Amino acid sequence: MNQLTKLFVGLLCWTMIATACGKRIEKAAPAPEETITAQNNRAGLGMSQEAPVGADFRLPRGISVVRNEIKGYDYGSCECRADQEHCRLGAGELVRLCFRLRNTTAAPVTVTLPEGLVFISENKATQNGLLVRSETFTIPAGTTVAYNLALFCLNADRKVTVSGDRYRIGPVTQHPGLMTVILTLRDKDLENEHNKAIAQEAIWEVTKGNALSAAQHGRIAQLPHR
């Protein structure tokens, strides 16, 4: 075999090896659909600055937020007084909102706010709020009602809600950890500060990306039933 033939054979073998390696590498690479990431369920929780995600929520037809404005609760400016049980909703402590709704129809309308509903702060330095229990109420025809809406905090490192803060209704969370906490709190008494603190601690734990410890599960289990 002369030198030219040897050179040709060598180049041909190298080309075949390189092609085979390229095919193996291409085969081993993940398919495009395998690289798609799932929705970030932690958006808007903990230290995340993203908007919270979840299932869409809409108020019933004919019901709207007055002036499309939800503000931090202020005793002096909200029609609902803190001591009026009939206009208190929710069970949290750190996020309190004055929630005004208007019924523009000619008939009473029943509204249900589902458990897991998130209220989003327009200021990302202020905490987002979580409703841990569903709330159902009826708004008479052609009237406006105001509620003192009490929510739990979803961002331990953000500021506490004050009267000047503005919020909007967000989605219903589908975060697995939060859904577990909501389920365990469903029949618990969250009236006093001690019980609320235990619930808030559990919510903060999962918003940080952690699982609840055995001790936290135990504290929730020991809460009295409502």
C-alpha positions as CSV (number, residue, x, y, z in Angstrom):
1,M,0.0,0.0,0.0
2,N,1.6,3.3,-1.1
3,Q,1.7,6.4,1.1
4,L,-1.2,8.1,-0.7
5,T,-3.4,5.1,-0.2
6,K,-2.5,4.8,3.5
7,L,-3.3,8.5,4.0
8,F,-6.7,8.1,2.3
9,V,-7.5,5.0,4.4
10,G,-6.4,6.8,7.6
11,L,-8.6,9.9,6.9
12,L,-11.6,7.6,6.0
13,C,-11.2,5.7,9.3
14,W,-10.9,8.9,11.3
15,T,-14.0,10.4,9.6
16,M,-16.0,7.2,10.4
17,I,-14.9,7.3,14.1
18,A,-15.8,11.0,14.4
19,T,-19.1,10.5,12.8
20,A,-19.9,7.6,15.1
21,C,-18.9,9.5,18.2
22,G,-21.1,12.4,17.1
23,K,-24.0,10.1,16.7
24,R,-23.5,8.6,20.1
25,I,-23.3,12.1,21.7
26,E,-26.4,13.2,19.8
27,K,-28.3,10.1,21.0
28,A,-27.2,10.6,24.6
29,A,-28.4,14.2,24.6
30,P,-31.8,14.8,26.2
31,A,-34.8,15.2,23.9
32,P,-36.1,18.8,23.8
33,E,-39.2,17.9,25.8
34,E,-37.0,16.5,28.5
35,T,-35.4,19.8,29.2
36,I,-38.6,21.8,29.7
37,T,-38.9,22.8,33.4
38,A,-42.1,22.7,35.4
39,Q,-43.8,25.9,36.6
40,N,-42.0,27.4,39.5
41,N,-44.4,26.8,42.3
42,R,-42.2,28.9,44.7
43,A,-42.7,32.1,42.7
44,G,-43.8,34.9,45.0
45,L,-43.0,32.8,48.1
46,G,-40.1,33.4,50.6
47,M,-37.5,35.6,49.0
48,S,-38.8,35.2,45.4
49,Q,-39.6,38.5,43.7
50,E,-41.7,36.9,41.0
51,A,-45.4,37.0,40.9
52,P,-47.1,34.2,42.7
53,V,-48.5,31.4,40.5
54,G,-51.4,29.0,40.7
55,A,-55.0,28.5,39.5
56,D,-56.8,31.5,38.2
57,F,-59.5,33.0,40.4
58,R,-62.3,35.4,39.4
59,L,-65.0,37.0,41.4
60,P,-68.6,36.2,40.4
61,R,-70.3,38.2,37.6
62,G,-71.6,41.5,39.0
63,I,-69.1,41.5,41.9
64,S,-66.1,43.8,41.7
65,V,-63.5,45.3,44.0
66,V,-64.5,49.0,44.8
67,R,-62.2,51.3,42.7
68,N,-60.2,48.2,42.0
69,E,-58.4,49.0,45.2
70,I,-57.4,46.8,48.1
71,K,-55.4,48.5,50.9
72,G,-53.9,47.5,54.1
73,Y,-56.4,47.6,56.9
74,D,-56.9,50.9,58.7
75,Y,-59.3,51.1,61.6
76,G,-60.1,54.7,60.9
77,S,-60.9,54.4,57.2
78,C,-62.3,50.9,56.7
79,E,-66.1,50.6,57.2
80,C,-65.5,47.2,58.9
81,R,-64.4,47.6,62.5
82,A,-62.0,45.1,64.0
83,D,-64.5,44.2,66.7
84,Q,-67.3,43.4,64.3
85,E,-67.3,39.7,63.8
86,H,-69.8,39.7,60.9
87,C,-67.3,41.5,58.7
88,R,-64.1,39.7,59.6
89,L,-62.7,37.1,57.2
90,G,-59.7,34.9,57.4
91,A,-57.5,33.7,60.3
92,G,-54.1,35.3,59.8
93,E,-52.4,38.2,61.6
94,L,-49.6,39.7,59.6
95,V,-51.4,40.7,56.4
96,R,-54.7,42.6,57.2
97,L,-56.6,44.2,54.3
98,C,-59.7,46.4,53.9
99,F,-61.6,44.4,51.3
100,R,-64.5,46.3,49.7
101,L,-66.8,44.6,47.2
102,R,-69.6,46.0,45.2
103,N,-72.7,44.0,43.9
104,T,-73.9,45.8,40.8
105,T,-76.7,43.3,40.1
106,A,-80.4,43.4,41.1
107,A,-80.1,40.2,43.2
108,P,-78.0,38.9,46.1
109,V,-74.7,37.3,45.1
110,T,-72.9,34.6,47.1
111,V,-69.1,34.9,46.9
112,T,-66.6,32.1,47.9
113,L,-63.0,32.9,48.4
114,P,-61.2,29.6,48.2
115,E,-58.5,28.3,50.6
116,G,-55.1,28.9,49.1
117,L,-56.1,32.2,47.5
118,V,-53.1,34.6,47.4
119,F,-53.3,38.4,47.7
120,I,-50.4,40.1,46.0
121,S,-48.6,43.1,47.3
122,E,-47.9,45.8,44.6
123,N,-44.8,46.7,46.6
124,K,-42.3,43.8,46.4
125,A,-40.8,44.9,49.7
126,T,-44.1,44.1,51.5
127,Q,-45.4,40.6,52.1
128,N,-47.9,38.7,50.0
129,G,-50.9,37.2,51.9
130,L,-52.5,33.7,52.0
131,L,-56.1,32.7,52.9
132,V,-55.8,29.3,54.6
133,R,-59.6,28.7,54.7
134,S,-62.4,29.2,52.3
135,E,-64.8,32.0,53.1
136,T,-68.3,32.3,51.8
137,F,-70.6,35.3,52.2
138,T,-73.5,37.0,50.4
139,I,-73.6,40.6,49.2
140,P,-77.1,42.1,48.9
141,A,-78.2,43.5,45.6
142,G,-76.9,46.9,44.7
143,T,-74.8,47.3,47.9
144,T,-71.1,47.7,48.8
145,V,-69.7,45.7,51.7
146,A,-66.3,46.0,53.5
147,Y,-64.4,43.2,55.2
148,N,-61.4,43.1,57.6
149,L,-59.5,40.4,55.7
150,A,-56.9,38.6,57.8
151,L,-54.2,36.6,56.0
152,F,-51.0,34.7,56.7
153,C,-47.6,36.0,55.5
154,L,-45.9,34.3,52.5
155,N,-42.6,36.2,52.8
156,A,-40.8,36.1,56.1
157,D,-38.1,38.6,55.0
158,R,-40.5,41.3,53.8
159,K,-42.2,44.2,55.6
160,V,-45.4,43.8,57.6
161,T,-48.5,45.2,55.8
162,V,-49.6,48.7,56.8
163,S,-52.5,50.9,55.8
164,G,-50.9,52.5,52.8
165,D,-50.0,49.2,51.1
166,R,-51.9,48.2,48.0
167,Y,-52.9,44.7,47.0
168,R,-54.6,42.8,44.2
169,I,-56.3,39.4,44.1
170,G,-53.9,36.7,42.9
171,P,-54.1,33.0,42.0
172,V,-55.0,30.0,44.2
173,T,-51.7,28.4,45.2
174,Q,-51.0,24.9,44.2
175,H,-47.7,24.7,46.0
176,P,-47.6,21.1,47.5
177,G,-46.1,22.2,50.8
178,L,-48.6,25.0,51.3
179,M,-51.5,22.7,50.4
180,T,-50.3,20.2,53.0
181,V,-50.2,23.0,55.7
182,I,-53.7,24.3,54.6
183,L,-55.1,20.8,54.9
184,T,-53.7,20.2,58.3
185,L,-55.0,23.6,59.6
186,R,-58.5,23.2,58.1
187,D,-60.2,22.1,61.3
188,K,-57.9,23.8,63.8
189,D,-58.7,26.7,66.1
190,L,-56.7,29.7,64.9
191,E,-58.4,32.4,67.0
192,N,-55.6,33.1,69.5
193,E,-52.1,34.5,68.9
194,H,-50.3,31.3,70.0
195,N,-52.2,29.1,67.5
196,K,-51.7,31.7,64.7
197,A,-48.0,31.8,65.4
198,I,-47.7,28.0,65.1
199,A,-49.5,28.1,61.7
200,Q,-47.4,31.0,60.5
201,E,-44.2,29.2,61.4
202,A,-45.3,26.2,59.4
203,I,-46.1,28.4,56.4
204,W,-42.8,30.2,56.5
205,E,-41.0,26.9,56.7
206,V,-42.4,25.6,53.4
207,T,-42.1,29.0,51.6
208,K,-38.3,28.7,52.3
209,G,-38.3,25.4,50.4
210,N,-38.1,23.1,53.5
211,A,-40.3,20.3,54.6
212,L,-42.0,20.6,58.0
213,S,-40.1,19.0,60.8
214,A,-41.6,16.3,63.1
215,A,-41.7,18.9,65.9
216,Q,-43.8,21.3,63.7
217,H,-46.1,18.5,62.6
218,G,-46.5,17.8,66.3
219,R,-47.3,21.4,67.3
220,I,-50.0,21.6,64.6
221,A,-51.5,18.2,65.6
222,Q,-51.8,19.5,69.2
223,L,-53.8,22.6,68.2
224,P,-57.4,22.4,69.5
225,H,-60.2,21.8,67.0
226,R,-62.5,24.8,66.2
